[in-house]
Amino acid sequence: MPEWILQLFERYGYGAVFLGVMLENAGLPVPGETMLLAGAVLAHFDRLRLVWVILAAVAGATLGDNLGFLIGRWGGRAFAVRHGWKFGLTEPRLAKFEGFFERHGPKTVFIARFVTGLRVFGALLAGASRLPWWTFLFYNAAGAVVWSAVIGAAGYFLGHSWESIERWVGRGGTVALAAVIVVGVWLWLRRKEGAGA
């Protein structure tokens, strides 16, 4: 396990899981899933308790996604309408997206938990699409419980081999994180060019 992760856990304990998962689910490209896995591995070696690791992840995931949902609800649609054309998101496409969430929103919220890119942005998109909050809350919390238990159990039972865990989970997360960074840098450069013109 990387030294920086061990240092985070030495300093913050279960808070490292909670904050990592919460920030990732609020829409920031933070390695929340890695923090959950690391906490579960440390539980395998009796440095933490698995139940508390999973509960910290459930709380972080639920709170983070609700923050992301509120951000999407309060500013997401207006931002999409104002700047969406830069990403190919036109008014008709936004309307289709909202229709999709009306038909499949609950399933999408639940499944997004298990897909790295969607886990980061799913709540923002659900909020922007005007999915009812109570529906979002139920499926989001259900997804958080299942995801935290599954990933926590994987980290715990594969705790003897961090490399196996990284191979099992890390590739998809690394690709998604790299895509987010590339898009972020591209947007920043475009904005800088626009400001300089």
C-alpha positions as a LaTeX table, in Angstrom:
\begin{tabular}{lrrr}
\hline
Residue & $x$ (\AA) & $y$ (\AA) & $z$ (\AA) \\
\hline
Met1 & 0.00 & 0.00 & 0.00 \\
Pro2 & 1.41 & 3.44 & $-0.87$ \\
Glu3 & 2.98 & 5.32 & 2.04 \\
Trp4 & 0.82 & 8.44 & 1.54 \\
Ile5 & $-2.33$ & 6.39 & 2.13 \\
Leu6 & $-0.91$ & 4.92 & 5.34 \\
Gln7 & $-0.02$ & 8.41 & 6.56 \\
Leu8 & $-3.57$ & 9.64 & 5.86 \\
Phe9 & $-5.02$ & 6.79 & 7.88 \\
Glu10 & $-2.55$ & 7.29 & 10.72 \\
Arg11 & $-3.62$ & 10.91 & 10.96 \\
Tyr12 & $-7.36$ & 10.74 & 10.19 \\
Gly13 & $-8.45$ & 7.12 & 10.66 \\
Tyr14 & $-12.04$ & 6.55 & 9.56 \\
Gly15 & $-12.25$ & 10.22 & 8.60 \\
Ala16 & $-9.98$ & 9.46 & 5.63 \\
Val17 & $-12.62$ & 7.08 & 4.26 \\
Phe18 & $-15.47$ & 9.47 & 5.01 \\
Leu19 & $-13.81$ & 12.54 & 3.44 \\
Gly20 & $-12.39$ & 10.71 & 0.43 \\
Val21 & $-15.71$ & 9.11 & $-0.46$ \\
Met22 & $-17.71$ & 12.27 & 0.32 \\
Leu23 & $-15.54$ & 14.52 & $-1.87$ \\
Glu24 & $-15.56$ & 12.04 & $-4.75$ \\
Asn25 & $-19.34$ & 11.73 & $-4.61$ \\
Ala26 & $-19.78$ & 15.50 & $-4.36$ \\
Gly27 & $-18.21$ & 15.73 & $-7.83$ \\
Leu28 & $-14.49$ & 16.14 & $-7.17$ \\
Pro29 & $-12.02$ & 13.74 & $-8.81$ \\
Val30 & $-10.74$ & 12.42 & $-5.45$ \\
Pro31 & $-9.84$ & 8.71 & $-5.05$ \\
Gly32 & $-12.72$ & 7.89 & $-2.70$ \\
Glu33 & $-12.97$ & 4.27 & $-3.76$ \\
Thr34 & $-9.25$ & 3.85 & $-3.10$ \\
Met35 & $-9.73$ & 5.24 & 0.40 \\
Leu36 & $-12.53$ & 2.74 & 1.05 \\
Leu37 & $-10.38$ & $-0.12$ & $-0.24$ \\
Ala38 & $-7.41$ & 1.01 & 1.84 \\
Gly39 & $-9.54$ & 1.25 & 4.97 \\
Ala40 & $-10.84$ & $-2.27$ & 4.36 \\
Val41 & $-7.29$ & $-3.58$ & 3.83 \\
Leu42 & $-6.24$ & $-2.00$ & 7.13 \\
Ala43 & $-9.24$ & $-3.70$ & 8.74 \\
His44 & $-7.94$ & $-7.00$ & 7.33 \\
Phe45 & $-4.76$ & $-6.39$ & 9.35 \\
Asp46 & $-6.74$ & $-5.37$ & 12.49 \\
Arg47 & $-5.73$ & $-1.71$ & 12.29 \\
Leu48 & $-9.34$ & $-0.61$ & 11.75 \\
Arg49 & $-12.76$ & $-2.23$ & 12.13 \\
Leu50 & $-14.46$ & $-3.20$ & 8.86 \\
Val51 & $-17.94$ & $-2.26$ & 10.08 \\
Trp52 & $-16.80$ & 1.30 & 10.85 \\
Val53 & $-14.96$ & 1.57 & 7.52 \\
Ile54 & $-18.15$ & 0.59 & 5.67 \\
Leu55 & $-20.33$ & 2.92 & 7.77 \\
Ala56 & $-17.91$ & 5.81 & 7.15 \\
Ala57 & $-18.12$ & 5.09 & 3.40 \\
Val58 & $-21.94$ & 4.90 & 3.44 \\
Ala59 & $-22.16$ & 8.21 & 5.31 \\
Gly60 & $-19.60$ & 9.89 & 3.03 \\
Ala61 & $-21.21$ & 8.57 & $-0.16$ \\
Thr62 & $-24.72$ & 9.60 & 0.88 \\
Leu63 & $-23.71$ & 13.07 & 2.07 \\
Gly64 & $-21.41$ & 13.69 & $-0.89$ \\
Asp65 & $-24.02$ & 12.67 & $-3.43$ \\
Asn66 & $-26.64$ & 14.86 & $-1.76$ \\
Leu67 & $-24.25$ & 17.82 & $-1.97$ \\
Gly68 & $-23.65$ & 17.02 & $-5.64$ \\
Phe69 & $-27.40$ & 16.71 & $-6.17$ \\
Leu70 & $-28.02$ & 20.14 & $-4.61$ \\
Ile71 & $-25.28$ & 21.73 & $-6.70$ \\
Gly72 & $-26.82$ & 20.19 & $-9.81$ \\
Arg73 & $-30.31$ & 21.30 & $-8.76$ \\
Trp74 & $-29.34$ & 24.90 & $-7.96$ \\
Gly75 & $-26.91$ & 25.61 & $-10.75$ \\
Gly76 & $-26.42$ & 22.58 & $-12.96$ \\
Arg77 & $-29.16$ & 23.16 & $-15.53$ \\
Ala78 & $-28.41$ & 26.88 & $-15.88$ \\
Phe79 & $-24.72$ & 26.05 & $-16.35$ \\
Ala80 & $-25.59$ & 23.34 & $-18.89$ \\
Val81 & $-27.80$ & 25.71 & $-20.86$ \\
Arg82 & $-25.20$ & 28.52 & $-20.77$ \\
His83 & $-22.06$ & 26.46 & $-21.46$ \\
Gly84 & $-23.30$ & 23.07 & $-22.64$ \\
Trp85 & $-22.85$ & 23.89 & $-26.32$ \\
Lys86 & $-19.07$ & 23.77 & $-25.72$ \\
Phe87 & $-19.44$ & 20.05 & $-24.96$ \\
Gly88 & $-22.13$ & 19.35 & $-27.56$ \\
Leu89 & $-24.92$ & 19.58 & $-24.98$ \\
Thr90 & $-27.66$ & 21.50 & $-26.75$ \\
Glu91 & $-31.15$ & 22.29 & $-25.43$ \\
Pro92 & $-32.70$ & 19.34 & $-27.33$ \\
Arg93 & $-30.05$ & 16.96 & $-25.96$ \\
Leu94 & $-30.56$ & 18.31 & $-22.45$ \\
Ala95 & $-34.30$ & 17.71 & $-22.83$ \\
Lys96 & $-33.57$ & 14.11 & $-23.92$ \\
Phe97 & $-31.31$ & 13.66 & $-20.92$ \\
Glu98 & $-34.04$ & 14.94 & $-18.60$ \\
Gly99 & $-36.52$ & 12.58 & $-20.23$ \\
Phe100 & $-34.09$ & 9.70 & $-19.70$ \\
Phe101 & $-33.83$ & 10.56 & $-15.99$ \\
Glu102 & $-37.62$ & 10.77 & $-15.76$ \\
Arg103 & $-37.88$ & 7.21 & $-17.11$ \\
His104 & $-34.72$ & 5.63 & $-15.71$ \\
Gly105 & $-33.51$ & 8.01 & $-12.98$ \\
Pro106 & $-33.76$ & 5.70 & $-9.96$ \\
Lys107 & $-31.95$ & 2.82 & $-11.71$ \\
Thr108 & $-29.31$ & 5.21 & $-13.02$ \\
Val109 & $-28.69$ & 6.67 & $-9.56$ \\
Phe110 & $-28.26$ & 3.18 & $-8.09$ \\
Ile111 & $-26.02$ & 1.85 & $-10.90$ \\
Ala112 & $-23.92$ & 5.05 & $-11.10$ \\
Arg113 & $-22.44$ & 4.15 & $-7.74$ \\
Phe114 & $-20.53$ & 1.26 & $-9.37$ \\
Val115 & $-19.23$ & 3.19 & $-12.41$ \\
Thr116 & $-16.27$ & 5.46 & $-11.68$ \\
Gly117 & $-17.12$ & 8.35 & $-14.01$ \\
Leu118 & $-20.81$ & 8.26 & $-13.19$ \\
Arg119 & $-20.08$ & 8.01 & $-9.47$ \\
Val120 & $-18.32$ & 11.37 & $-9.67$ \\
Phe121 & $-20.93$ & 13.16 & $-11.81$ \\
Gly122 & $-24.15$ & 11.14 & $-11.43$ \\
Ala123 & $-25.56$ & 13.15 & $-8.54$ \\
Leu124 & $-24.86$ & 16.45 & $-10.30$ \\
Leu125 & $-26.65$ & 15.19 & $-13.38$ \\
Ala126 & $-29.57$ & 13.84 & $-11.33$ \\
Gly127 & $-29.99$ & 17.20 & $-9.64$ \\
Ala128 & $-29.75$ & 19.11 & $-12.91$ \\
Ser129 & $-32.37$ & 16.82 & $-14.47$ \\
Arg130 & $-34.90$ & 17.64 & $-11.71$ \\
Leu131 & $-35.18$ & 14.07 & $-10.44$ \\
Pro132 & $-37.34$ & 14.26 & $-7.26$ \\
Trp133 & $-35.11$ & 14.47 & $-4.18$ \\
Trp134 & $-36.91$ & 11.74 & $-2.20$ \\
Thr135 & $-36.49$ & 9.33 & $-5.10$ \\
Phe136 & $-32.84$ & 10.30 & $-5.42$ \\
Leu137 & $-32.27$ & 9.94 & $-1.66$ \\
Phe138 & $-33.72$ & 6.43 & $-1.50$ \\
Tyr139 & $-31.84$ & 4.98 & $-4.48$ \\
Asn140 & $-28.69$ & 6.87 & $-3.62$ \\
Ala141 & $-28.65$ & 5.55 & $-0.05$ \\
Ala142 & $-29.44$ & 2.01 & $-1.23$ \\
Gly143 & $-26.60$ & 2.20 & $-3.75$ \\
Ala144 & $-24.25$ & 3.61 & $-1.10$ \\
Val145 & $-24.94$ & 0.70 & 1.26 \\
Val146 & $-24.47$ & $-1.98$ & $-1.42$ \\
Trp147 & $-21.40$ & $-0.31$ & $-2.97$ \\
Ser148 & $-19.69$ & 0.27 & 0.38 \\
Ala149 & $-20.34$ & $-3.30$ & 1.49 \\
Val150 & $-19.13$ & $-4.85$ & $-1.79$ \\
Ile151 & $-16.00$ & $-2.71$ & $-2.13$ \\
Gly152 & $-15.28$ & $-2.97$ & 1.60 \\
Ala153 & $-15.59$ & $-6.77$ & 1.49 \\
Ala154 & $-13.33$ & $-6.94$ & $-1.57$ \\
Gly155 & $-10.67$ & $-4.87$ & 0.18 \\
Tyr156 & $-10.97$ & $-6.93$ & 3.34 \\
Phe157 & $-10.81$ & $-10.36$ & 1.69 \\
Leu158 & $-8.08$ & $-9.36$ & $-0.77$ \\
Gly159 & $-6.22$ & $-7.48$ & 1.95 \\
His160 & $-3.13$ & $-9.66$ & 1.64 \\
Ser161 & $-2.46$ & $-8.29$ & $-1.85$ \\
Trp162 & $-2.81$ & $-4.57$ & $-2.51$ \\
Glu163 & $-1.60$ & $-5.20$ & $-6.07$ \\
Ser164 & $-4.55$ & $-7.54$ & $-6.74$ \\
Ile165 & $-6.96$ & $-4.93$ & $-5.46$ \\
Glu166 & $-5.41$ & $-2.21$ & $-7.60$ \\
Arg167 & $-5.67$ & $-4.44$ & $-10.67$ \\
Trp168 & $-9.27$ & $-5.40$ & $-9.83$ \\
Val169 & $-10.54$ & $-1.87$ & $-9.20$ \\
Gly170 & $-7.82$ & 0.57 & $-10.13$ \\
Arg171 & $-7.65$ & 0.37 & $-13.91$ \\
Gly172 & $-11.16$ & 1.68 & $-14.51$ \\
Gly173 & $-10.71$ & 4.38 & $-11.88$ \\
Thr174 & $-7.33$ & 5.42 & $-13.29$ \\
Val175 & $-8.71$ & 5.73 & $-16.82$ \\
Ala176 & $-11.68$ & 7.77 & $-15.59$ \\
Leu177 & $-9.47$ & 10.03 & $-13.46$ \\
Ala178 & $-7.09$ & 10.57 & $-16.38$ \\
Ala179 & $-10.06$ & 11.51 & $-18.60$ \\
Val180 & $-11.31$ & 14.01 & $-16.02$ \\
Ile181 & $-7.85$ & 15.58 & $-15.73$ \\
Val182 & $-7.44$ & 15.81 & $-19.52$ \\
Val183 & $-10.86$ & 17.43 & $-19.93$ \\
Gly184 & $-10.16$ & 19.80 & $-17.02$ \\
Val185 & $-6.83$ & 20.91 & $-18.50$ \\
Trp186 & $-8.41$ & 21.30 & $-21.95$ \\
Leu187 & $-11.21$ & 23.49 & $-20.51$ \\
Trp188 & $-8.72$ & 25.54 & $-18.53$ \\
Leu189 & $-6.58$ & 26.13 & $-21.64$ \\
Arg190 & $-9.66$ & 27.11 & $-23.68$ \\
Arg191 & $-10.76$ & 29.55 & $-21.00$ \\
Lys192 & $-7.23$ & 31.00 & $-20.81$ \\
Glu193 & $-7.16$ & 31.42 & $-24.60$ \\
Gly194 & $-10.57$ & 33.11 & $-24.50$ \\
Ala195 & $-9.44$ & 35.49 & $-21.75$ \\
Gly196 & $-6.28$ & 36.37 & $-23.67$ \\
Ala197 & $-8.17$ & 37.15 & $-26.90$ \\
\hline
\end{tabular}
